[in-house]
Amino acid sequence: MDTNGDPNQPSSPNVRREVEEMQEMSTLRRRNNANSGNGVIDEEEEIYTLSVEQVFESKSVPSWKEQLTIRAFVVAFFLAVLFSVIVMKLNLTTGIIPSLNVSAGLLGFFFVRLWTGLLEKFGMLRQPFTRQENTVIQTAVVAAYGLAFSGGFGSYLFGMSSRVADQAPEAKDAKDIKDPQLTWMIGFMFCVSFIGLFALVPLRKIMIIDYKLIYPSGTATSHLINGFHTPEGTKLAKKQVKMLGKFFVGSFLWGFFQWFYTGGDDCGFTSFPTLGLEAYTRKFYFDFSSTYVGVGMICPYIVNLSVLLGGVLSWGLMWPLIEKKSGDWYPDNISSTSLIGLQGYKVFISIAMILGDGLYNFGKVVFYMVLTVIKNIKKKRSDLPVSDSDGGDIIPKPTSFDDDKRTQLFLKDQIPLWFALCGYIGVAIISIVALPIIFKPLKWYYIAVAYVLAPVLAFCNAYGCGLTDWSLASTYGKLAIFCIGAWAGQGGGGVVAGLSSCGVMMSIVSTAADLMQDFKTGYMTLTSPKSMFVSQVIGTAMGCFIGPCVFWLFYKAFKDIGLSYSDYPAPYAIVYRNMAILGVDGLGSLPKNCLTLCFVFFAAAIVINLSRDLAPEKIRKYIPLPMAMAIPFYLGSYFAIDMCIGSLTLFIWEMVDKAKADQFASAVASGLICGDGLWTLPQSILSLAKVNPPICMKFLSRQMNERVDKYISTL
């Protein structure tokens, strides 16, 4: 998922609301079904009708091997490619990535239903489509496209490149640069992506059953999948898929139409000065991106408004004022990318806000975790077993038929403790040997220390994700940047060492949290932990190939990728690189008053977060999110306007017809995101084939247009 690619963070409030609404709708639907029988239900009958698993009791649960089908992984592969393209595009444009779990579950349901429907028509269907198989597809897809984020293609990994290094000239030593190559990127992904799967497997019972962590995204996805496979849910799912398909096609065709007008620099609808030319120079304009309109419909209102507020504060107020200090605070006539100029303020103030937000949330999660452990110790539950084979009798008595059934199935197919330990140690040894070969400055003992600490940090991240749905993987990665970068030092390639160690840490804690999230989905859909683990492994293996290949396609197709003025500026690449430089060189190289402003905004991020936690609910929802505010400090507000238009569309829709908005908003948003994302593939192929758009649509001021007309008339 901070909002730099953490798929869970932006959607957390929406996911919680979706869980509550699904539970409420399920209650009302079953209550109505019961009433239709004899018009009266007593208290015991009402409780009976609320049981999800009672609805599925007539259907046998397939064995864990039967849940793993060839068709499931074929569908998962194609969806993994689609979602990896979408995530990569978001990574390389703004870094805001919404949760796509629901979209993955919805599309997985649609494609397998289409597959099984055709086979059934010809009498060739041997195995029906179950909710367990649907869960396996969703798990594999999320594992695969998650690596497009945690692989660092828009952040730490791309930050090593010479293209990004040219924008941060303070660290140009050969040891501090490593340009992307497909072979070593795939090797790196295989070295670091699997170890997180083994880190917390022994603790799955504690996290899911004993602590009863909610994992909002996993819970929402399970409600969705359970709903799909009931008779009423199948009908609604077909309508949702139909709606998704309409907007998918429309978004794809809109991207295709826009392409014709981009035959030059600053051409096309993405450069439309919708709010005027002066506002356009300050990054305030609507760029007609259906992707970010869709993202705006998925993200909570406060996220979108926070991004817009950050853009107004920075590009509308701060940067114009600091520009007037040119010659006093920083030298005149220096490169626009130099960190001793205005660029330094943009980068390091945003870093300060990101770090303040991340460290506050890290501290909050640790605080809640310690409180929970203390409570459990007081309840004499300090001797929690770490695997099912330990035979501890700490499982609380089931409070419902659903809990009883789910707990029984969840503990049935055990993953042995020895398997998890051997897997973790084995993958760690491979990484310790292989990674120093890929990254020369990354010494083996740096990696060994990271792997000793990683399980504890992975537990903290998974625990926090279970409480809040916020994954803090990038925060742990940033801590690794500063610690390992400072350890390696300036002469030892500290920048590459810090960035690569960030990848090691992020991959472990992110994968571990994703696995627990999926275990929660599996728990609530009666999917075997063994099949969930296998689907995670297969999905991760897919992602190790798909992620680097998709990035390589972008890298080769768009020659200006990573540059601040391009369509794919990869803003977090320069941010992460400058974090590494800061960790190695210290704070002395910052321009005048930059450090003071950094401290102010670092403290402001902590104060704002604290006020959000302490304020009453009615006030809290109006307090902005510092992490979201920090994003436009570097990029500008153009994507914030897109996202706010998405929010406005959803708000009006809810005012007109809330029931339909609740049912179809996610499908519409997914269609907008997926259609525009898929267009990126043919666009890349056209670029590689040297097929250029035929028209350049550019906007000029009236005076400039008169000069151009006069020049043309003289030809």
C-alpha positions in Angstrom: 0.0 0.0 0.0 2.0 5.4 3.2 0.2 6.2 0.0 3.3 5.6 -2.0 2.0 2.4 -3.5 0.7 0.8 -0.3 -2.4 -0.7 -1.8 -4.3 -0.8 1.5 -3.8 2.6 2.9 -5.8 5.0 0.8 -8.9 2.8 0.9 -8.9 2.0 4.7 -12.0 4.0 5.7 -13.9 2.9 2.6 -13.1 -0.7 3.3 -14.3 -0.5 6.8 -17.5 1.1 5.6 -17.9 -1.5 2.9 -17.5 -4.3 5.5 -20.2 -2.7 7.7 -22.6 -2.2 4.8 -22.1 -5.7 3.5 -22.9 -7.1 6.9 -25.9 -4.9 7.3 -27.2 -5.8 3.8 -26.6 -9.5 4.5 -28.6 -9.2 7.7 -31.5 -7.5 6.1 -31.6 -9.8 3.2 -31.7 -12.9 5.4 -34.2 -11.3 7.7 -36.4 -10.7 4.7 -36.0 -14.2 3.5 -37.0 -15.5 6.9 -40.0 -13.2 7.0 -41.2 -14.4 3.6 -41.7 -17.9 5.0 -44.3 -17.3 7.8 -44.1 -13.6 8.4 -42.7 -14.0 11.9 -39.2 -14.9 13.2 -38.2 -15.3 16.8 -34.9 -14.3 18.3 -33.3 -17.8 17.9 -34.5 -18.0 14.3 -33.1 -14.5 13.5 -29.7 -15.6 14.8 -29.9 -18.7 12.7 -30.6 -16.7 9.6 -27.6 -14.4 10.2 -25.1 -17.3 9.7 -23.2 -17.1 6.4 -21.9 -20.7 6.6 -25.5 -22.0 7.1 -26.2 -20.8 3.5 -23.3 -22.9 2.2 -23.8 -25.9 4.5 -25.3 -28.0 1.7 -22.1 -27.5 -0.3 -19.1 -29.6 0.5 -15.8 -27.9 1.0 -13.3 -29.2 -1.6 -9.9 -30.4 -0.3 -6.9 -28.1 -0.5 -5.6 -29.7 -3.7 -9.0 -29.4 -5.4 -9.0 -25.7 -4.6 -5.9 -25.3 -6.7 -7.0 -25.6 -10.4 -5.2 -25.0 -13.6 -8.0 -22.6 -14.8 -7.6 -20.6 -11.6 -3.9 -19.9 -12.3 -4.4 -19.3 -16.0 -7.0 -16.6 -15.1 -4.7 -15.3 -12.3 -1.8 -14.9 -14.7 -3.7 -12.7 -17.2 -5.2 -10.7 -14.4 -1.8 -10.3 -12.8 -0.5 -8.8 -16.0 -3.4 -6.4 -16.2 -3.1 -5.2 -12.6 0.7 -5.1 -12.7 0.4 -2.7 -15.7 -2.1 -0.6 -13.7 0.1 -0.5 -10.6 3.2 0.2 -12.6 1.5 3.2 -14.3 0.4 4.5 -10.9 3.8 3.9 -9.5 5.5 5.9 -12.2 3.0 8.8 -12.3 2.0 9.8 -8.7 2.6 6.8 -6.4 -1.0 6.7 -5.2 -2.3 3.1 -5.5 -5.7 2.2 -4.2 -6.7 -1.3 -3.0 -7.5 -3.4 -6.0 -8.4 -6.6 -4.1 -12.1 -6.2 -4.8 -11.5 -5.7 -8.5 -9.3 -8.8 -8.6 -12.0 -10.8 -6.9 -14.7 -9.5 -9.2 -12.8 -10.1 -12.4 -11.7 -13.5 -11.3 -15.3 -14.4 -10.7 -16.3 -13.1 -14.1 -13.7 -14.9 -16.1 -14.0 -18.3 -14.4 -17.8 -18.1 -14.6 -17.4 -17.4 -18.3 -15.1 -20.4 -18.6 -17.3 -22.8 -16.7 -20.4 -21.5 -18.4 -19.1 -22.5 -21.8 -17.9 -25.9 -20.6 -21.3 -26.5 -18.9 -23.1 -25.6 -22.2 -21.2 -28.4 -24.0 -21.5 -30.9 -21.1 -17.7 -30.8 -20.4 -17.7 -29.2 -16.9 -16.0 -31.6 -14.4 -15.5 -29.3 -11.4 -17.9 -26.5 -10.4 -16.5 -23.0 -9.6 -16.4 -22.5 -5.8 -15.7 -19.6 -3.5 -12.5 -21.3 -2.4 -11.2 -21.3 -6.0 -12.3 -17.6 -6.3 -10.2 -16.9 -3.2 -7.2 -18.7 -4.7 -7.4 -16.5 -7.8 -7.7 -13.3 -5.9 -4.8 -14.3 -3.6 -2.5 -15.1 -6.6 -3.4 -11.9 -8.4 -2.8 -9.7 -5.3 0.5 -11.5 -4.6 1.7 -10.9 -8.2 0.7 -7.2 -8.6 1.8 -6.4 -5.1 5.4 -7.0 -6.3 5.0 -4.2 -8.8 4.9 -1.9 -5.7 7.3 -3.6 -3.3 9.7 -4.3 -6.1 10.6 -0.6 -6.1 10.2 0.0 -9.8 8.9 3.4 -9.1 11.0 4.1 -5.9 14.1 2.6 -4.5 15.1 0.3 -7.5 14.6 3.0 -10.1 16.3 5.5 -7.8 19.6 3.7 -8.3 19.6 4.5 -12.1 21.8 7.1 -13.8 18.6 8.8 -15.1 17.5 9.6 -11.6 21.0 10.2 -10.4 21.4 13.0 -13.0 18.6 14.8 -11.2 20.4 14.5 -7.9 24.0 15.4 -8.9 25.3 15.3 -5.3 26.0 11.5 -5.5 27.4 10.6 -8.9 30.1 8.1 -8.0 29.9 4.9 -10.0 29.4 2.9 -6.8 26.2 4.9 -6.2 24.6 4.1 -9.6 23.1 0.9 -11.0 21.0 1.1 -14.2 18.1 -1.3 -14.7 18.6 -4.5 -16.5 15.9 -7.2 -16.9 18.1 -10.1 -15.8 19.3 -8.7 -12.4 15.9 -7.3 -11.6 14.3 -10.7 -12.0 17.1 -12.2 -9.9 16.7 -9.6 -7.2 12.9 -10.2 -7.1 13.4 -14.0 -6.6 15.9 -13.4 -3.9 13.8 -11.1 -1.7 10.1 -11.8 -2.5 9.6 -15.3 -1.0 11.2 -14.9 2.4 8.3 -12.8 3.7 5.9 -15.8 3.1 7.8 -17.8 5.7 8.2 -15.1 8.3 4.8 -15.2 9.9 3.3 -18.5 8.8 3.7 -20.0 12.3 1.8 -17.1 13.8 -1.3 -17.3 11.6 -3.5 -18.8 14.3 -2.5 -16.2 16.8 -3.2 -13.3 14.4 -6.5 -14.6 12.9 -8.1 -16.7 15.7 -6.6 -15.6 19.0 -6.2 -11.9 18.4 -9.2 -11.8 16.0 -7.6 -9.0 13.9 -10.1 -7.7 11.4 -7.9 -7.1 8.3 -10.5 -4.8 6.7 -9.5 -5.4 3.1 -9.4 -9.1 3.6 -12.7 -9.1 5.3 -14.4 -7.0 2.7 -13.0 -9.2 -0.1 -14.3 -12.3 1.7 -17.8 -10.8 2.0 -17.7 -10.0 -1.7 -16.6 -13.6 -2.6 -19.2 -15.2 -0.3 -21.8 -12.9 -1.8 -20.9 -13.8 -5.3 -21.5 -17.5 -4.8 -25.0 -17.2 -3.4 -28.0 -17.1 -5.8 -28.7 -13.4 -5.1 -25.0 -12.6 -5.2 -24.5 -14.1 -8.6 -27.2 -11.9 -10.1 -25.6 -8.8 -8.6 -22.1 -9.8 -9.6 -23.3 -10.1 -13.3 -24.7 -6.6 -13.2 -21.5 -5.3 -11.6 -19.3 -7.0 -14.2 -21.5 -5.6 -17.0 -21.1 -2.1 -15.5 -17.3 -2.6 -15.2 -17.2 -3.8 -18.8 -18.9 -0.6 -20.1 -16.6 1.7 -18.3 -13.6 -0.5 -19.1 -14.2 -0.2 -22.9 -15.0 3.5 -22.6 -11.8 4.2 -20.7 -9.7 2.2 -23.1 -11.2 4.0 -26.1 -10.7 7.4 -24.4 -7.0 6.6 -23.9 -6.8 5.6 -27.6 -8.5 8.8 -28.7 -6.2 11.0 -26.5 -3.1 9.4 -28.0 -3.7 10.9 -31.5 -3.1 14.4 -30.1 0.2 13.8 -28.3 2.6 14.1 -31.2 5.1 16.3 -29.3 6.2 17.6 -25.9 3.4 19.1 -23.8 0.8 18.1 -26.3 -2.6 16.6 -25.9 -5.4 16.6 -23.3 -2.9 15.9 -20.5 -1.5 19.4 -21.1 -4.9 21.1 -21.3 -4.8 24.4 -19.2 -8.3 24.0 -17.9 -7.9 26.6 -15.2 -5.8 29.0 -17.2 -2.2 29.2 -18.4 -0.8 30.7 -15.1 -2.5 27.9 -13.1 -1.1 25.4 -15.6 2.5 26.6 -14.9 1.7 26.0 -11.2 0.5 22.4 -11.9 -3.2 23.2 -11.4 -5.2 21.7 -14.2 -7.4 18.7 -15.1 -5.5 16.3 -17.3 -8.5 14.1 -18.3 -7.1 10.9 -16.8 -9.8 8.3 -16.3 -7.3 6.4 -14.1 -7.2 9.1 -11.4 -10.9 9.8 -11.7 -11.4 6.1 -10.9 -8.9 6.3 -8.1 -10.7 9.3 -6.7 -14.0 7.2 -6.6 -12.2 4.5 -4.6 -10.2 6.6 -2.2 -12.0 8.3 0.8 -13.0 11.9 0.4 -10.4 13.0 3.0 -7.5 11.5 1.0 -8.5 13.3 -2.2 -9.1 16.6 -0.3 -5.8 16.2 1.6 -3.9 15.8 -1.7 -5.6 18.9 -3.1 -4.8 20.9 0.1 -1.1 19.8 -0.1 -1.0 21.1 -3.7 -2.5 24.4 -2.8 -0.2 24.8 0.2 3.0 24.0 -1.8 2.5 25.1 -5.4 0.0 27.8 -4.6 1.7 29.4 -1.7 5.1 28.1 -0.6 7.0 27.6 -3.8 6.1 31.1 -5.2 7.2 32.7 -2.0 10.5 30.7 -1.9 11.2 31.5 -5.6 11.3 35.2 -4.5 14.2 34.3 -2.2 16.4 33.3 -5.1 19.8 34.7 -4.7 19.4 34.9 -0.9 18.2 31.4 0.2 19.8 29.6 -2.8 21.9 30.7 -5.8 20.5 32.2 -8.9 20.7 30.4 -12.3 21.3 26.9 -11.1 19.8 23.7 -12.5 16.1 23.2 -11.8 17.0 19.7 -10.5 19.8 20.7 -8.1 19.1 20.0 -4.5 20.7 23.3 -3.4 17.9 25.2 -5.2 14.1 25.2 -5.1 14.2 21.4 -5.8 15.8 20.8 -2.5 12.8 22.4 -0.7 10.3 20.4 -2.7 12.0 17.1 -2.1 13.1 17.4 1.5 10.0 19.0 2.9 7.9 16.3 1.4 10.4 13.7 2.8 10.0 15.3 6.3 6.2 15.0 6.1 6.4 11.4 4.9 8.8 10.4 7.7 6.8 12.2 10.3 3.6 10.5 9.3 5.3 7.1 8.9 7.1 7.2 12.2 4.0 8.4 14.1 1.9 5.5 12.7 4.8 3.1 13.4 4.9 4.2 17.0 1.1 3.9 17.3 1.0 0.4 16.0 3.8 -0.7 18.4 2.0 1.0 21.2 -1.3 -0.9 20.5 0.6 -4.1 20.0 2.3 -3.8 23.4 -1.0 -3.0 25.1 -2.6 -6.1 23.5 0.3 -8.3 24.6 0.1 -6.9 28.2 -3.6 -7.6 28.3 -3.0 -11.2 27.1 -0.3 -11.7 29.7 -2.7 -10.5 32.4 -5.2 -13.1 31.1 -2.5 -15.7 31.5 -2.1 -16.1 27.8 1.5 -15.3 27.6 2.4 -18.9 26.6 0.8 -18.6 23.2 1.9 -21.5 20.9 3.5 -20.6 17.6 2.0 -23.4 15.5 -1.0 -25.6 15.6 1.1 -28.6 16.4 2.0 -27.1 19.8 -1.4 -28.2 21.1 -2.2 -25.1 23.0 -5.8 -24.8 24.1 -6.1 -21.1 23.8 -8.7 -21.0 21.1 -11.7 -19.1 22.5 -15.0 -20.9 22.5 -16.8 -20.2 19.2 -19.5 -17.6 19.6 -21.4 -18.6 16.5 -21.8 -21.4 14.0 -19.7 -19.4 11.5 -16.8 -19.1 14.0 -17.0 -22.8 14.8 -16.9 -23.9 11.2 -14.2 -21.5 10.1 -11.9 -22.3 13.0 -12.3 -26.0 12.4 -11.4 -25.7 8.7 -8.7 -23.1 9.3 -6.8 -25.5 11.7 -7.4 -28.6 9.6 -4.6 -28.2 7.0 -1.6 -27.4 9.1 1.6 -25.8 7.8 4.3 -27.3 10.0 6.6 -25.0 12.0 9.7 -26.8 10.7 8.7 -26.1 7.2 8.4 -22.4 7.8 11.7 -22.2 9.7 13.6 -24.2 7.1 12.0 -22.1 4.3 13.0 -18.8 6.0 16.6 -19.9 6.7 17.0 -21.4 3.3 15.8 -18.4 1.4 17.8 -16.1 3.7 21.1 -18.0 2.9 20.4 -17.8 -0.8 19.8 -14.0 -0.5 22.9 -13.4 1.6 25.0 -15.1 -1.0 23.3 -13.7 -4.2 22.5 -10.1 -3.3 26.1 -8.9 -2.8 26.8 -10.3 -6.3 23.9 -8.1 -7.7 24.7 -5.0 -5.6 28.5 -4.8 -4.8 28.1 -2.2 -2.0 25.5 -4.4 -0.2 27.7 -6.5 2.1 26.5 -9.9 3.3 26.4 -8.9 6.9 24.1 -6.0 6.2 21.6 -8.5 4.8 22.1 -10.9 7.7 21.3 -8.2 10.2 18.2 -7.3 8.2 17.0 -10.9 8.2 17.5 -11.2 11.9 15.3 -8.1 12.6 12.8 -8.7 9.8 10.4 -11.2 11.5 9.9 -8.8 14.4 9.2 -5.9 12.0 7.0 -8.1 9.8 4.9 -9.0 12.8 4.5 -5.3 13.7 3.5 -4.5 10.1 1.1 -7.4 9.9 -0.4 -6.6 13.3 -0.9 -2.9 12.3 -2.4 -3.9 9.0 -4.8 -6.1 10.9 -5.9 -3.2 13.1 -6.0 -0.3 10.7 -5.6 -1.8 7.1 -2.5 0.5 6.8 0.7 -1.3 5.6 3.8 0.6 6.8 6.1 -1.3 4.5 7.7 1.8 3.0 8.3 3.2 6.5 10.4 0.2 7.4 12.2 0.5 4.1 13.0 4.1 4.8 14.5 3.2 8.1 16.7 0.6 6.4 17.8 3.3 3.9 19.1 5.5 6.7 20.6 2.8 8.8 22.4 0.8 6.1 23.3 3.9 4.1 25.0 5.5 7.1 26.7 2.1 7.9 28.1 1.8 4.4 29.2 5.4 4.3 30.1 7.7 1.5 33.1 5.8 0.1 31.4 2.4 0.2 28.5 3.0 -2.2 26.2 4.0 0.6 23.4 5.2 -1.7 23.0 1.8 -3.5 23.5 -0.1 -0.3 20.8 1.9 1.4 18.4 1.6 -1.5 18.9 -2.1 -2.0 18.5 -2.8 1.7 15.2 -0.8 1.5 14.1 -3.4 -1.0 15.1 -6.3 1.2 13.1 -4.9 4.2 10.1 -3.7 2.2 9.7 -7.0 0.5 9.7 -9.0 3.7 7.3 -6.8 5.7 4.9 -6.1 2.8 4.7 -9.8 1.7 4.1 -10.9 5.3 1.2 -8.4 5.8 -0.3 -9.4 2.4 -0.2 -13.1 3.4 -2.0 -12.4 6.7 -4.6 -10.3 4.9 -5.2 -13.2 2.5 -5.3 -15.7 5.4 -8.2 -13.7 6.8 -10.0 -13.9 3.4 -9.3 -17.6 3.3 -10.5 -18.0 6.9 -13.9 -16.4 6.1 -14.4 -18.3 2.8 -13.3 -21.7 4.3 -10.3 -21.8 2.0 -7.5 -24.1 3.2 -4.3 -22.3 4.6 -2.3 -24.8 2.5 -4.0 -23.7 -0.8 -3.7 -20.1 0.3 0.1 -20.5 0.9 0.6 -22.3 -2.4 -1.4 -19.7 -4.3 0.7 -17.0 -2.7 3.9 -18.8 -3.7 2.7 -19.2 -7.3 1.4 -15.6 -7.4 4.7 -14.4 -6.1 6.6 -16.4 -8.7 4.4 -14.8 -11.4 5.1 -11.4 -10.0 8.9 -11.9 -10.0 8.7 -12.2 -13.8 5.7 -10.0 -14.6 6.8 -7.0 -12.5 10.3 -6.6 -14.0 9.0 -7.3 -17.6 6.3 -4.7 -17.3 8.7 -2.1 -15.9 11.2 -3.0 -18.7 8.4 -2.3 -21.3 7.8 1.1 -19.8 11.5 1.8 -19.5 12.2 1.0 -23.2 9.0 2.4 -24.6 9.1 5.9 -22.9 12.5 7.4 -23.2 11.9 10.2 -20.8 10.6 8.1 -18.0 11.8 9.3 -14.6 12.3 12.9 -15.7 10.2 15.5 -13.9 8.6 16.9 -17.0 7.6 13.6 -18.5 4.3 11.7 -18.4 6.0 9.2 -16.1 8.1 11.3 -13.7 8.5 8.4 -11.1 8.4 11.0 -8.3 9.3 8.6 -5.5 12.5 7.5 -7.3 14.1 10.8 -6.7 12.6 11.0 -3.2 14.1 7.7 -2.2 17.5 8.5 -3.8 17.6 11.8 -1.9 16.8 9.9 1.3 19.8 7.7 0.7 22.0 10.7 0.0 20.7 12.3 3.2 21.5 9.2 5.2 25.0 9.1 3.8 26.0 12.8 3.6 24.0 14.2 6.5 22.0 17.4 6.6 24.8 19.9 5.9 24.2 20.1 2.1 20.6 21.5 2.3 19.8 25.0 1.2 19.3 27.9 3.6 16.3 27.4 6.0 15.4 24.1 4.3 16.3 22.1 7.5 14.2 24.5 9.6 11.2 24.0 7.3 11.8 20.2 7.4 11.6 20.2 11.2 8.4 22.3 11.1 6.6 20.0 8.7 7.9 16.9 10.4 6.5 18.1 13.7 3.3 19.3 11.9 2.8 15.7 10.5 3.0 14.3 14.0 0.7 16.9 15.5 -1.9 16.5 12.7 -1.9 12.7 13.2 -2.2 13.1 17.0 -5.1 15.5 16.6 -6.8 13.0 14.3 -6.5 10.3 16.9 -7.7 12.5 19.8 -10.5 14.4 18.1 -14.1 13.3 18.2 -15.4 11.3 15.2 -17.4 14.3 13.9 -14.2 16.5 13.7 -11.7 13.7 12.8 -13.1 13.1 9.4 -12.3 16.8 8.4 -8.7 16.7 9.5 -6.3 16.1 6.6 -3.8 13.2 6.2 -0.2 14.4 6.2 1.0 11.5 4.0 -1.5 12.5 1.3 -0.6 16.1 1.6 3.1 15.4 1.0 2.6 13.8 -2.4 1.8 16.9 -4.4 4.7 18.9 -2.8 6.9 17.4 -5.5 4.4 16.6 -8.3 1.8 19.4 -8.3 -2.0 19.2 -8.0 -3.1 18.0 -11.5 -3.8 14.5 -10.4 -5.5 15.8 -7.2 -8.0 17.7 -9.4 -8.7 14.4 -11.2 -9.3 12.6 -8.0 -11.5 15.3 -6.6 -13.7 15.1 -9.7 -14.0 11.3 -9.0 -15.0 12.1 -5.4 -17.5 14.7 -6.6 -19.0 12.2 -9.1 -19.4 9.7 -6.4 -20.9 12.2 -4.0 -23.5 13.4 -6.5 -24.3 9.7 -7.4 -24.8 8.9 -3.7 -27.1 11.9 -3.3 -29.2 10.8 -6.3 -29.3 7.1 -5.7 -27.2 5.8 -2.8 -28.2 2.2 -3.2 -26.9 2.0 -6.8 -23.8 4.0 -5.9 -23.0 1.5 -3.1 -23.5 -1.4 -5.4 -21.8 -0.2 -8.6 -19.3 2.6 -7.6 -16.4 0.1 -7.2 -17.2 -1.5 -10.5 -17.3 1.8 -12.3 -14.0 2.9 -10.7 -12.4 -0.4 -11.5 -13.5 -0.1 -15.2 -12.0 3.4 -15.5 -8.7 2.3 -13.9 -8.4 -1.0 -15.8 -9.4 0.4 -19.2 -6.9 3.2 -19.1 -4.3 0.9 -17.6 -4.7 -1.7 -20.4 -4.3 1.0 -23.0 -0.8 1.5 -21.8 0.2 -1.9 -23.3 -0.7 -1.0 -26.9 0.7 2.5 -26.4 4.0 1.0 -25.3 4.1 -1.3 -28.3 3.4 1.6 -30.7 6.2 3.6 -29.1 8.6 0.6 -29.4 7.6 0.2 -33.1 8.3 4.0 -33.6 4.7 4.7 -34.5 4.2 8.3 -33.4 0.9 10.2 -32.9 -0.1 12.3 -36.0 -1.3 15.5 -34.2 0.1 17.8 -31.6 -2.6 19.7 -29.7 -0.9 22.5 -27.8 -2.2 25.6 -26.0 -0.7 29.0 -26.2 -1.5 32.5 -24.9 -3.1 34.9 -27.2 0.1 37.0 -27.5 2.2 33.9 -28.2 -0.3 32.7 -30.8 -0.1 36.0 -32.6 3.7 35.7 -32.8 3.4 32.1 -34.0 0.9 33.1 -36.7 3.1 36.0 -37.8 6.1 33.7 -38.1 4.2 31.1 -40.1 2.9 33.7 -42.5 6.5 34.7 -43.4 7.4 31.1 -44.4 
